[in-house]
Amino acid sequence: VKLLYEAEGMKVTVEMKSGEIFRGMLINAEDTMNMTISDVVRTARNGQVSKLPTVYLRGSGVRFISLPELLKNAPVFKKVKNMKRKAEMASAAGGGGVKRKRD
């Protein structure tokens, strides 16, 4: 969800569970993945294309969201990389295991 906030102001493509596809500028995103998109091109299941000025999509109906490539360098991913690196260093240093005395 944090990555969705980073995409505000960028072009996104959203596929709904109903099969409809919406492509437009992400104006606002919520924790529930509800979102407002403007300058929308809607593609219906039958392939019919229509243009809409603004659409509000309910997050529970979203199948997936295609975000811009630019976001692969988002701060959210840097935090995840740092957390992963710290975990790998801790396990390499032998931390985290329970050591028992052998008889």
Phi and psi restraints in degrees (value plus and minus 20) as a CYANA .aco file:
   2 LYS   PHI     -81.9   -41.9
   2 LYS   PSI     -56.3   -16.3
   3 LEU   PHI     -85.8   -45.8
   3 LEU   PSI     -53.3   -13.3
   4 LEU   PHI     -83.9   -43.9
   4 LEU   PSI     -58.9   -18.9
   5 TYR   PHI     -82.9   -42.9
   5 TYR   PSI     -57.3   -17.3
   6 GLU   PHI     -84.3   -44.3
   6 GLU   PSI     -46.1    -6.1
   7 ALA   PHI    -103.4   -63.4
   7 ALA   PSI     -24.6    15.4
   8 GLU   PHI     -78.2   -38.2
   8 GLU   PSI     112.7   152.7
   9 GLY   PHI      70.6   110.6
   9 GLY   PSI     -17.8    22.2
  10 MET   PHI    -137.3   -97.3
  10 MET   PSI     142.4   182.4
  11 LYS   PHI     -96.3   -56.3
  11 LYS   PSI     111.4   151.4
  12 VAL   PHI    -152.2  -112.2
  12 VAL   PSI     139.1   179.1
  13 THR   PHI    -141.0  -101.0
  13 THR   PSI     109.3   149.3
  14 VAL   PHI    -142.7  -102.7
  14 VAL   PSI     103.9   143.9
  15 GLU   PHI    -122.2   -82.2
  15 GLU   PSI     109.7   149.7
  16 MET   PHI    -113.3   -73.3
  16 MET   PSI     140.5   180.5
  17 LYS   PHI     -81.1   -41.1
  17 LYS   PSI     -45.1    -5.1
  18 SER   PHI     -93.9   -53.9
  18 SER   PSI     -31.9     8.1
  19 GLY   PHI      80.1   120.1
  19 GLY   PSI     -29.8    10.2
  20 GLU   PHI     -91.0   -51.0
  20 GLU   PSI     128.3   168.3
  21 ILE   PHI    -142.9  -102.9
  21 ILE   PSI     110.7   150.7
  22 PHE   PHI    -139.2   -99.2
  22 PHE   PSI     110.1   150.1
  23 ARG   PHI    -148.1  -108.1
  23 ARG   PSI     107.8   147.8
  24 GLY   PHI    -199.1  -159.1
  24 GLY   PSI    -191.2  -151.2
  25 MET   PHI    -104.0   -64.0
  25 MET   PSI     102.4   142.4
  26 LEU   PHI     -94.2   -54.2
  26 LEU   PSI      94.6   134.6
  27 ILE   PHI    -110.6   -70.6
  27 ILE   PSI     -65.2   -25.2
  28 ASN   PHI    -168.7  -128.7
  28 ASN   PSI     123.2   163.2
  29 ALA   PHI    -151.8  -111.8
  29 ALA   PSI     128.3   168.3
  30 GLU   PHI    -139.2   -99.2
  30 GLU   PSI     146.7   186.7
  31 ASP   PHI     -78.4   -38.4
  31 ASP   PSI     -49.6    -9.6
  32 THR   PHI    -103.7   -63.7
  32 THR   PSI     -15.0    25.0
  33 MET   PHI      50.1    90.1
  33 MET   PSI      -8.8    31.2
  34 ASN   PHI     -84.7   -44.7
  34 ASN   PSI     124.2   164.2
  35 MET   PHI    -170.1  -130.1
  35 MET   PSI     133.4   173.4
  36 THR   PHI    -130.7   -90.7
  36 THR   PSI     108.8   148.8
  37 ILE   PHI    -144.5  -104.5
  37 ILE   PSI     117.6   157.6
  38 SER   PHI    -134.9   -94.9
  38 SER   PSI     145.9   185.9
  39 ASP   PHI      29.9    69.9
  39 ASP   PSI      36.8    76.8
  40 VAL   PHI    -110.7   -70.7
  40 VAL   PSI     118.1   158.1
  41 VAL   PHI    -130.2   -90.2
  41 VAL   PSI      97.4   137.4
  42 ARG   PHI    -124.1   -84.1
  42 ARG   PSI     109.2   149.2
  43 THR   PHI    -133.3   -93.3
  43 THR   PSI      96.4   136.4
  44 ALA   PHI     -96.0   -56.0
  44 ALA   PSI     150.3   190.3
  45 ARG   PHI     -79.3   -39.3
  45 ARG   PSI     -52.7   -12.7
  46 ASN   PHI    -104.8   -64.8
  46 ASN   PSI     -17.4    22.6
  47 GLY   PHI      74.8   114.8
  47 GLY   PSI     -25.4    14.6
  48 GLN   PHI     -86.7   -46.7
  48 GLN   PSI     110.0   150.0
  49 VAL   PHI    -127.0   -87.0
  49 VAL   PSI     115.5   155.5
  50 SER   PHI    -160.5  -120.5
  50 SER   PSI     132.8   172.8
  51 LYS   PHI    -127.3   -87.3
  51 LYS   PSI     117.2   157.2
  52 LEU   PHI    -151.7  -111.7
  52 LEU   PSI     125.3   165.3
  53 PRO   PHI     -89.9   -49.9
  53 PRO   PSI     -65.5   -25.5
  54 THR   PHI    -168.0  -128.0
  54 THR   PSI     121.7   161.7
  55 VAL   PHI    -154.7  -114.7
  55 VAL   PSI     119.4   159.4
  56 TYR   PHI    -130.0   -90.0
  56 TYR   PSI     100.0   140.0
  57 LEU   PHI    -127.6   -87.6
  57 LEU   PSI     115.6   155.6
  58 ARG   PHI    -101.9   -61.9
  58 ARG   PSI     109.3   149.3
  59 GLY   PHI     -80.4   -40.4
  59 GLY   PSI     -53.6   -13.6
  60 SER   PHI     -89.3   -49.3
  60 SER   PSI     -35.8     4.2
  61 GLY   PHI    -115.4   -75.4
  61 GLY   PSI     -19.2    20.8
  62 VAL   PHI    -102.5   -62.5
  62 VAL   PSI     110.0   150.0
  63 ARG   PHI    -107.9   -67.9
  63 ARG   PSI     -71.8   -31.8
  64 PHE   PHI    -177.0  -137.0
  64 PHE   PSI     143.2   183.2
  65 ILE   PHI    -147.0  -107.0
  65 ILE   PSI     109.2   149.2
  66 SER   PHI    -118.5   -78.5
  66 SER   PSI      99.1   139.1
  67 LEU   PHI    -124.6   -84.6
  67 LEU   PSI     139.4   179.4
  68 PRO   PHI     -84.0   -44.0
  68 PRO   PSI     128.9   168.9
  69 GLU   PHI     -76.9   -36.9
  69 GLU   PSI     -50.7   -10.7
  70 LEU   PHI     -73.3   -33.3
  70 LEU   PSI     -49.6    -9.6
  71 LEU   PHI     -95.7   -55.7
  71 LEU   PSI     -26.4    13.6
  72 LYS   PHI     -87.3   -47.3
  72 LYS   PSI     -33.8     6.2
  73 ASN   PHI    -125.1   -85.1
  73 ASN   PSI      -0.4    39.6
  74 ALA   PHI     -87.2   -47.2
  74 ALA   PSI     130.1   170.1
  75 PRO   PHI     -76.5   -36.5
  75 PRO   PSI     -48.3    -8.3
  76 VAL   PHI     -79.9   -39.9
  76 VAL   PSI     -62.8   -22.8
  77 PHE   PHI     -89.9   -49.9
  77 PHE   PSI     -52.0   -12.0
  78 LYS   PHI     -85.2   -45.2
  78 LYS   PSI     -58.5   -18.5
  79 LYS   PHI     -83.9   -43.9
  79 LYS   PSI     -62.2   -22.2
  80 VAL   PHI     -84.5   -44.5
  80 VAL   PSI     -62.4   -22.4
  81 LYS   PHI     -81.2   -41.2
  81 LYS   PSI     -62.9   -22.9
  82 ASN   PHI     -83.6   -43.6
  82 ASN   PSI     -62.2   -22.2
  83 MET   PHI     -84.0   -44.0
  83 MET   PSI     -61.6   -21.6
  84 LYS   PHI     -85.3   -45.3
  84 LYS   PSI     -62.5   -22.5
  85 ARG   PHI     -81.7   -41.7
  85 ARG   PSI     -63.4   -23.4
  86 LYS   PHI     -83.4   -43.4
  86 LYS   PSI     -60.5   -20.5
  87 ALA   PHI     -85.4   -45.4
  87 ALA   PSI     -60.4   -20.4
  88 GLU   PHI     -86.2   -46.2
  88 GLU   PSI     -59.3   -19.3
  89 MET   PHI     -86.0   -46.0
  89 MET   PSI     -59.0   -19.0
  90 ALA   PHI     -86.7   -46.7
  90 ALA   PSI     -60.7   -20.7
  91 SER   PHI     -92.1   -52.1
  91 SER   PSI     -52.8   -12.8
  92 ALA   PHI     -90.0   -50.0
  92 ALA   PSI     -48.9    -8.9
  93 ALA   PHI    -101.0   -61.0
  93 ALA   PSI     -22.0    18.0
  94 GLY   PHI      67.9   107.9
  94 GLY   PSI      -9.2    30.8
  95 GLY   PHI    -101.2   -61.2
  95 GLY   PSI     138.3   178.3
  96 GLY   PHI      75.3   115.3
  96 GLY   PSI     -35.8     4.2
  97 GLY   PHI    -114.7   -74.7
  97 GLY   PSI     135.1   175.1
  98 VAL   PHI    -115.3   -75.3
  98 VAL   PSI     104.4   144.4
  99 LYS   PHI    -122.8   -82.8
  99 LYS   PSI     111.5   151.5
 100 ARG   PHI    -139.1   -99.1
 100 ARG   PSI     129.7   169.7
 101 LYS   PHI     -98.3   -58.3
 101 LYS   PSI     112.0   152.0
 102 ARG   PHI    -112.3   -72.3
 102 ARG   PSI     125.0   165.0
